[in-house]
Amino acid sequence: MARLNVNPNRMELNRLKARLTTAKRGHKLLKDKQDELMRRFIEFVKENNRLRRAVEAELLSAYQDFLLAAAVTSPEFLEEAVFFPKESVTLEVTPKNIMSVIVPNMKFTMGLEDGDADIYPYGFFTTSGELDRALVKLFGLLPKLLNLAEVEKKCDLMTDEIEKTRRRVNALEYMTIPSLEETIRYINMKLSENERGNMTRLMKVKSMIADR
C-alpha cells in the first residue's frame, strides 16, 4: 500500500492518528448507510415487481378488449370516439429524503370534466361494448401506472446513491485507511530508530566522559 509523503515526526504522527480515527468512523457510518440503502432499495424493487406484474396483466386484458372493439368498429369511428378524453389528471410532486436521497413523492388526483357522470367520451350508437370495457379497465389502471412510474424513479435514484456510497466505502477501506496505517507504522519505526540512535550517542558520550 502506498505510503503518504510526510515528515516522520510526532506532530505528523498525532495528525495522522486523528485522520485515521475519523476515516474509520466515516467508514462505519457509510457502511451502515450502504446497508440501509440496500434494505430500502430491495423493498422498492419488490414493490416495483408487484406493481409491474399487476399493470402488465391488466394492460393485456384492456388491449385484448380494444382489439375486439377495433375489429367490429370502423377506424374512423374508433379514432373519433377516443380523440377527446374526458378524464383529467393533476400531479403534485413533493421531495422526500430517504437516507440523503431526495426522491419524488407524487400525489395524483384523477377526475372527470365538470358535469360528467361517466368516463366515455362518445355516444354508444357507433361503438361496441368491448371499447367500453377497455376504457373502464384503462381508467382503473391509470393510478397503478402512475404509482409504478413513481416507484421506478425511486429505484433509479436509490441505485445511483448506492453506487456512490459503495465507491466511497471502498476508497476508505482499500486506499485511505491502509495508507494511513502504513504511514503511521513508518513514522513509529522512524521515531524508534531515532530514539535508539539518540540513546546510542548518549551512551557513547557518557563513556567518553567517564574515560576522561
Rosetta silent file (secondary structure, phi, psi, omega in degrees, C-alpha in Angstrom):
SEQUENCE: MARLNVNPNRMELNRLKARLTTAKRGHKLLKDKQDELMRRFIEFVKENNRLRRAVEAELLSAYQDFLLAAAVTSPEFLEEAVFFPKESVTLEVTPKNIMSVIVPNMKFTMGLEDGDADIYPYGFFTTSGELDRALVKLFGLLPKLLNLAEVEKKCDLMTDEIEKTRRRVNALEYMTIPSLEETIRYINMKLSENERGNMTRLMKVKSMIADR
SCORE:     score description
SCORE:     0.000 S_00000001
   1 L     0.000  136.248 -177.477    0.000    0.000    0.000 S_00000001
   2 L   -64.590  134.274  178.080    1.354    3.460   -0.933 S_00000001
   3 L   -91.415  145.779  179.064    2.713    5.423    1.991 S_00000001
   4 L   -72.795  146.481 -178.959    1.924    9.092    2.378 S_00000001
   5 L   -88.337   91.172 -177.992    4.741   11.535    1.774 S_00000001
   6 L  -134.645  162.576  174.871    5.070   13.172    5.199 S_00000001
   7 L   -77.657  130.246 -177.886    7.822   14.116    7.610 S_00000001
   8 L   -79.152   77.233  176.958    8.310   11.361   10.213 S_00000001
   9 L  -130.539  171.786 -174.629    7.814   13.416   13.369 S_00000001
  10 H   -68.617  -30.878  177.721    5.478   13.265   16.328 S_00000001
  11 H   -63.721  -45.352  177.075    3.316   16.148   15.114 S_00000001
  12 H   -65.230  -36.780  179.321    2.588   14.297   11.858 S_00000001
  13 H   -61.571  -46.108  179.250    2.043   11.096   13.814 S_00000001
  14 H   -65.042  -39.428  179.537   -0.630   12.689   16.002 S_00000001
  15 H   -64.677  -42.649  179.963   -2.259   14.322   12.965 S_00000001
  16 H   -68.843  -35.611  176.546   -2.375   11.038   11.048 S_00000001
  17 H   -63.423  -39.114  177.463   -3.777    9.162   14.053 S_00000001
  18 H   -65.483  -41.498  177.243   -6.598   11.706   14.238 S_00000001
  19 H   -62.902  -39.721  179.761   -7.223   11.303   10.487 S_00000001
  20 H   -64.361  -42.267  177.871   -7.260    7.523   10.872 S_00000001
  21 H   -61.155  -44.595  178.832   -9.812    7.705   13.675 S_00000001
  22 H   -64.175  -41.388 -179.139  -12.013    9.980   11.565 S_00000001
  23 H   -64.154  -41.095  179.290  -11.625    7.747    8.492 S_00000001
  24 H   -66.949  -39.257  177.559  -12.615    4.629   10.436 S_00000001
  25 H   -65.148  -43.150  178.209  -15.632    6.381   11.923 S_00000001
  26 H   -64.055  -37.501  177.734  -16.654    7.643    8.482 S_00000001
  27 H   -62.520  -42.567  179.554  -16.203    4.174    7.012 S_00000001
  28 H   -64.251  -43.257  179.934  -18.520    2.671    9.626 S_00000001
  29 H   -64.117  -43.138  179.299  -21.171    5.344    9.053 S_00000001
  30 H   -66.761  -36.689  178.119  -21.002    4.925    5.277 S_00000001
  31 H   -66.007  -41.311  176.478  -21.170    1.134    5.591 S_00000001
  32 H   -63.410  -40.555  178.132  -24.265    1.434    7.796 S_00000001
  33 H   -63.389  -42.478  179.509  -25.758    3.847    5.276 S_00000001
  34 H   -61.138  -43.008  179.378  -24.999    1.447    2.431 S_00000001
  35 H   -63.322  -42.053 -179.948  -26.691   -1.429    4.267 S_00000001
  36 H   -69.438  -37.861  175.926  -29.791    0.668    4.983 S_00000001
  37 H   -61.138  -41.402  178.798  -29.904    1.912    1.388 S_00000001
  38 H   -64.582  -39.428  179.163  -29.793   -1.677    0.162 S_00000001
  39 H   -63.304  -46.271  178.533  -32.609   -2.646    2.515 S_00000001
  40 H   -64.632  -40.717 -179.139  -34.795    0.225    1.300 S_00000001
  41 H   -61.308  -42.986  179.538  -33.842   -0.475   -2.315 S_00000001
  42 H   -62.727  -38.379  177.089  -34.887   -4.130   -2.034 S_00000001
  43 H   -61.838  -44.472  179.063  -38.252   -3.015   -0.633 S_00000001
  44 H   -65.118  -38.727  179.813  -38.759   -0.672   -3.594 S_00000001
  45 H   -64.409  -42.400  178.191  -37.721   -3.381   -6.071 S_00000001
  46 H   -61.918  -43.895  177.886  -40.225   -5.829   -4.591 S_00000001
  47 H   -64.257  -39.343  179.069  -42.964   -3.209   -4.796 S_00000001
  48 H   -62.480  -43.956  179.055  -41.923   -2.358   -8.343 S_00000001
  49 H   -63.696  -41.219  179.362  -42.108   -6.009   -9.414 S_00000001
  50 H   -63.105  -46.621  179.846  -45.517   -6.440   -7.805 S_00000001
  51 H   -64.746  -40.244 -177.965  -46.907   -3.328   -9.496 S_00000001
  52 H   -64.287  -42.561  178.384  -45.380   -4.212  -12.855 S_00000001
  53 H   -61.751  -43.339 -179.992  -46.914   -7.686  -12.877 S_00000001
  54 H   -65.487  -43.215 -178.691  -50.334   -6.274  -11.996 S_00000001
  55 H   -65.160  -44.174 -178.329  -50.079   -3.472  -14.574 S_00000001
  56 H   -64.267  -39.416  179.078  -48.925   -5.764  -17.369 S_00000001
  57 H   -64.831  -44.465 -179.166  -51.737   -8.235  -16.704 S_00000001
  58 H   -71.032  -34.979  176.375  -54.398   -5.504  -16.697 S_00000001
  59 H   -63.544  -42.035  178.585  -52.900   -3.814  -19.750 S_00000001
  60 H   -60.777  -42.781  179.070  -53.027   -7.081  -21.653 S_00000001
  61 H   -64.633  -43.392  178.817  -56.675   -7.531  -20.760 S_00000001
  62 H   -65.530  -38.226  179.982  -57.548   -3.965  -21.803 S_00000001
  63 H   -65.714  -37.786  178.615  -55.579   -4.345  -25.037 S_00000001
  64 H   -64.168  -42.513  176.785  -57.460   -7.507  -25.898 S_00000001
  65 H   -63.821  -38.173  179.829  -60.799   -5.714  -25.434 S_00000001
  66 H   -66.114  -38.729  177.425  -59.535   -2.827  -27.544 S_00000001
  67 H   -64.019  -39.803  176.887  -58.531   -5.217  -30.351 S_00000001
  68 H   -64.121  -40.568  178.228  -62.016   -6.742  -30.283 S_00000001
  69 H   -64.951  -39.120  179.597  -63.527   -3.262  -30.442 S_00000001
  70 H   -67.119  -27.569 -178.919  -61.269   -2.361  -33.367 S_00000001
  71 H   -72.994  -26.353 -175.818  -62.371   -5.496  -35.189 S_00000001
  72 H  -111.275    2.026 -178.839  -66.066   -4.516  -35.123 S_00000001
  73 L  -124.582  139.297  179.774  -65.739   -0.717  -35.372 S_00000001
  74 L   -65.461  146.901 -178.897  -64.550    1.301  -38.337 S_00000001
  75 H   -57.686  -35.945 -179.144  -61.184    3.036  -37.805 S_00000001
  76 H   -64.589  -47.861  179.537  -62.755    6.477  -38.372 S_00000001
  77 H   -65.062  -38.392 -178.712  -65.415    5.993  -35.709 S_00000001
  78 H   -65.767  -43.657  179.467  -62.894    4.435  -33.315 S_00000001
  79 H   -65.230  -40.884  179.548  -60.444    7.321  -33.671 S_00000001
  80 H   -66.461  -33.225 -176.462  -63.215    9.885  -33.265 S_00000001
  81 H   -68.073  -34.768 -174.369  -64.558    8.091  -30.172 S_00000001
  82 L  -109.045   11.086 -174.162  -61.315    8.275  -28.211 S_00000001
  83 L   -71.407  -35.551 -177.656  -59.899   11.518  -29.631 S_00000001
  84 L  -117.495   92.384 -179.993  -61.133   13.754  -26.786 S_00000001
  85 L   -68.367  152.199 -179.412  -60.734   12.048  -23.390 S_00000001
  86 L  -100.063  -12.132 -179.256  -62.896   13.225  -20.516 S_00000001
  87 E   -79.908  150.880  173.933  -60.509   12.266  -17.720 S_00000001
  88 E  -131.962  144.854 -179.458  -58.108   14.762  -16.181 S_00000001
  89 E  -129.485  127.527  174.019  -55.043   14.071  -14.055 S_00000001
  90 E  -113.449  145.024 -175.166  -53.267   16.560  -11.802 S_00000001
  91 E  -125.905  131.494  174.617  -49.889   15.860  -10.296 S_00000001
  92 E  -122.750  120.434 -177.122  -48.304   17.279   -7.147 S_00000001
  93 E  -111.645  125.572  175.803  -44.659   16.388   -6.512 S_00000001
  94 E  -124.220  140.968 -179.796  -43.005   16.955   -3.145 S_00000001
  95 E   -73.885  146.605  177.586  -39.405   15.964   -2.280 S_00000001
  96 E  -134.686  132.767 -177.139  -38.802   13.254    0.284 S_00000001
  97 E   -95.579  117.423  175.777  -35.464   12.495    1.937 S_00000001
  98 E  -121.582  102.295  179.093  -34.579    8.803    2.228 S_00000001
  99 L    54.470   48.065  179.449  -31.067    8.294    3.621 S_00000001
 100 L    70.872   10.608  175.473  -29.845   11.543    1.977 S_00000001
 101 E  -105.067  120.216  178.871  -31.522   10.583   -1.309 S_00000001
 102 E   -86.331  108.011 -179.188  -34.111   13.126   -2.478 S_00000001
 103 E  -110.909  153.308  179.235  -36.882   11.102   -4.109 S_00000001
 104 E   -79.489  134.051  172.937  -40.147   12.388   -5.554 S_00000001
 105 E  -108.456  105.661 -170.861  -43.295   11.827   -3.538 S_00000001
 106 E   -98.707  135.510  175.561  -46.087   12.066   -6.114 S_00000001
 107 E  -120.462  119.103 -177.083  -49.720   12.732   -5.383 S_00000001
 108 E  -106.195  138.052  175.108  -52.125   12.107   -8.263 S_00000001
 109 E  -124.769  120.382 -179.607  -55.661   13.401   -8.482 S_00000001
 110 E  -110.874  146.922  178.832  -57.915   11.962  -11.156 S_00000001
 111 E  -165.302  176.049  178.000  -61.314   13.210  -12.151 S_00000001
 112 E  -108.466  163.932  177.362  -63.836   13.813  -14.906 S_00000001
 113 L   -62.203  155.090 -177.440  -64.879   17.024  -16.521 S_00000001
 114 L   -57.770  131.510  175.563  -67.486   19.090  -14.693 S_00000001
 115 L    88.073   -7.248 -179.001  -70.951   17.707  -15.063 S_00000001
 116 L   -88.608  140.764 -179.712  -69.903   14.343  -16.491 S_00000001
 117 L  -107.493  -10.946  179.852  -71.160   11.199  -14.878 S_00000001
 118 L  -138.404  172.357 -175.355  -69.182    8.631  -16.863 S_00000001
 119 L   -94.864   -0.653 -172.725  -65.761    8.257  -18.491 S_00000001
 120 L   -84.237  120.226  179.866  -66.996    7.604  -22.033 S_00000001
 121 L   -88.976   29.473 -175.532  -66.167   10.460  -24.440 S_00000001
 122 L  -152.603  167.758  171.727  -68.583    9.144  -27.085 S_00000001
 123 L   -84.921  165.315 -174.558  -72.115    8.009  -27.683 S_00000001
 124 L   -92.903    0.499 -173.850  -72.964    4.341  -27.617 S_00000001
 125 L   -74.177  -39.988 -173.457  -74.572    4.120  -31.057 S_00000001
 126 L  -103.111    7.623 -178.370  -71.420    3.712  -33.166 S_00000001
 127 L  -122.523  174.104 -175.689  -69.222    1.844  -30.652 S_00000001
 128 L  -114.173  166.783  178.131  -69.128   -1.590  -29.056 S_00000001
 129 H   -67.561  -27.751  177.878  -69.212   -2.927  -25.536 S_00000001
 130 H   -62.388  -37.822  178.278  -65.612   -4.123  -25.891 S_00000001
 131 H   -66.951  -38.134  177.061  -64.489   -0.497  -26.219 S_00000001
 132 H   -60.226  -45.600 -179.455  -66.460    0.394  -23.098 S_00000001
 133 H   -65.006  -39.142  179.369  -64.728   -2.389  -21.158 S_00000001
 134 H   -62.439  -43.560 -179.820  -61.297   -1.350  -22.446 S_00000001
 135 H   -66.420  -40.297  178.195  -61.808    2.253  -21.326 S_00000001
 136 H   -61.403  -44.018  179.620  -63.073    1.183  -17.905 S_00000001
 137 H   -64.794  -42.595 -179.908  -60.027   -1.032  -17.413 S_00000001
 138 H   -66.452  -37.850  178.115  -57.634    1.697  -18.557 S_00000001
 139 H   -63.443  -41.236  177.817  -59.297    4.260  -16.309 S_00000001
 140 H   -73.382  -24.064 -178.197  -58.909    1.939  -13.317 S_00000001
 141 H   -82.396  -23.008 -174.098  -55.350    1.081  -14.359 S_00000001
 142 H   -56.847  -43.564  177.564  -54.075    4.655  -14.601 S_00000001
 143 H   -59.138  -37.829  178.531  -53.401    5.112  -10.841 S_00000001
 144 H   -68.020  -37.592  177.128  -51.301    1.937  -10.832 S_00000001
 145 H   -62.680  -43.315  179.106  -49.358    3.144  -13.882 S_00000001
 146 H   -66.466  -39.995  177.647  -48.601    6.448  -12.187 S_00000001
 147 H   -65.187  -37.671  177.331  -47.623    4.690   -8.971 S_00000001
 148 H   -62.855  -41.291  177.889  -45.345    2.374  -10.957 S_00000001
 149 H   -61.951  -40.015  178.795  -43.616    5.388  -12.520 S_00000001
 150 H   -64.286  -45.595 -178.057  -43.026    6.862   -9.055 S_00000001
 151 H   -66.508  -39.801  179.441  -41.555    3.641   -7.657 S_00000001
 152 H   -65.154  -37.496  176.950  -39.289    3.128  -10.684 S_00000001
 153 H   -64.501  -40.524  176.870  -37.940    6.663  -10.322 S_00000001
 154 H   -61.865  -41.150  178.862  -37.177    5.974   -6.660 S_00000001
 155 H   -62.446  -42.014  179.164  -35.347    2.784   -7.637 S_00000001
 156 H   -61.508  -46.327 -179.020  -33.223    4.688  -10.178 S_00000001
 157 H   -66.390  -39.813  178.511  -32.247    7.355   -7.643 S_00000001
 158 H   -65.811  -37.071  178.139  -31.500    4.788   -4.942 S_00000001
 159 H   -60.416  -45.904  179.131  -29.321    2.825   -7.384 S_00000001
 160 H   -60.849  -43.820 -178.243  -27.196    5.910   -8.095 S_00000001
 161 H   -68.485  -37.670  177.843  -26.771    6.686   -4.396 S_00000001
 162 H   -62.344  -41.777  179.528  -25.878    3.079   -3.553 S_00000001
 163 H   -65.876  -42.277  177.299  -23.166    3.113   -6.218 S_00000001
 164 H   -62.088  -44.249 -179.613  -21.739    6.422   -4.955 S_00000001
 165 H   -65.287  -39.540  179.230  -21.740    5.158   -1.373 S_00000001
 166 H   -61.824  -42.082  179.225  -20.110    1.870   -2.403 S_00000001
 167 H   -64.014  -39.734  179.446  -17.273    3.720   -4.144 S_00000001
 168 H   -67.741  -40.337  177.981  -16.678    5.886   -1.070 S_00000001
 169 H   -62.518  -45.182 -179.750  -16.710    2.860    1.240 S_00000001
 170 H   -65.498  -38.627  179.270  -14.209    1.018   -0.976 S_00000001
 171 H   -62.145  -42.589  178.171  -11.959    4.086   -1.234 S_00000001
 172 H   -68.616  -42.293 -172.950  -11.805    4.354    2.555 S_00000001
 173 H   -73.174  -38.543 -172.399  -11.461    0.615    3.116 S_00000001
 174 H  -107.512   -8.874 -179.127   -8.864   -0.211    0.473 S_00000001
 175 H  -124.891  -63.466 -171.751   -6.980    3.071   -0.017 S_00000001
 176 H   -64.485  -54.282 -176.502   -7.304    5.759    2.647 S_00000001
 177 H   -63.981  -47.365  177.180   -7.269    3.656    5.826 S_00000001
 178 H   -61.173  -37.183  178.498   -4.453    1.279    4.711 S_00000001
 179 H   -64.561  -42.553  178.352   -2.333    4.250    3.563 S_00000001
 180 H   -63.880  -44.255 -179.768   -2.784    5.980    6.892 S_00000001
 181 H   -63.447  -42.037  178.736   -1.983    2.807    8.833 S_00000001
 182 H   -64.138  -41.243  179.637    1.119    2.152    6.727 S_00000001
 183 H   -66.480  -39.257  178.034    2.321    5.743    7.178 S_00000001
 184 H   -63.950  -41.573  176.972    1.747    5.576   10.941 S_00000001
 185 H   -62.211  -41.199  179.788    3.779    2.350   11.135 S_00000001
 186 H   -62.456  -45.335 -179.448    6.553    4.001    9.105 S_00000001
 187 H   -65.298  -42.219  177.741    6.662    7.065   11.392 S_00000001
 188 H   -59.560  -41.625  179.244    6.654    4.887   14.512 S_00000001
 189 H   -64.111  -43.907  179.406    9.519    2.876   13.085 S_00000001
 190 H   -64.418  -41.417  178.884   11.482    6.049   12.233 S_00000001
 191 H   -64.802  -38.502  177.560   10.878    7.538   15.659 S_00000001
 192 H   -65.153  -40.681  177.546   12.018    4.309   17.312 S_00000001
 193 H   -62.783  -42.664  178.745   15.170    4.314   15.190 S_00000001
 194 H   -62.594  -40.358  179.477   15.832    7.928   16.130 S_00000001
 195 H   -65.196  -41.356  178.232   15.353    7.141   19.820 S_00000001
 196 H   -66.204  -38.331  177.545   17.747    4.192   19.621 S_00000001
 197 H   -64.795  -43.423  177.829   20.260    6.370   17.760 S_00000001
 198 H   -62.689  -40.526  179.494   19.990    9.112   20.358 S_00000001
 199 H   -64.232  -40.214  178.460   20.375    6.570   23.129 S_00000001
 200 H   -64.176  -42.736  178.664   23.486    5.126   21.478 S_00000001
 201 H   -64.196  -40.456  178.745   25.057    8.578   21.095 S_00000001
 202 H   -63.729  -40.137  178.896   24.285    9.449   24.696 S_00000001
 203 H   -65.731  -36.936  177.684   25.880    6.230   25.886 S_00000001
 204 H   -66.933  -42.246  177.874   28.998    6.966   23.785 S_00000001
 205 H   -62.469  -42.840  179.327   29.224   10.492   25.159 S_00000001
 206 H   -62.448  -39.989  179.290   28.819    9.163   28.677 S_00000001
 207 H   -66.276  -39.345  178.890   31.511    6.585   28.051 S_00000001
 208 H   -64.855  -40.719  179.671   33.893    9.230   26.657 S_00000001
 209 H   -65.353  -40.817  179.855   33.320   11.474   29.699 S_00000001
 210 H   -64.056  -36.647  179.560   33.919    8.545   32.031 S_00000001
 211 H   -66.714  -34.912  178.975   37.193    7.717   30.230 S_00000001
 212 L   -70.015    0.000    0.000   38.454   11.267   30.705 S_00000001
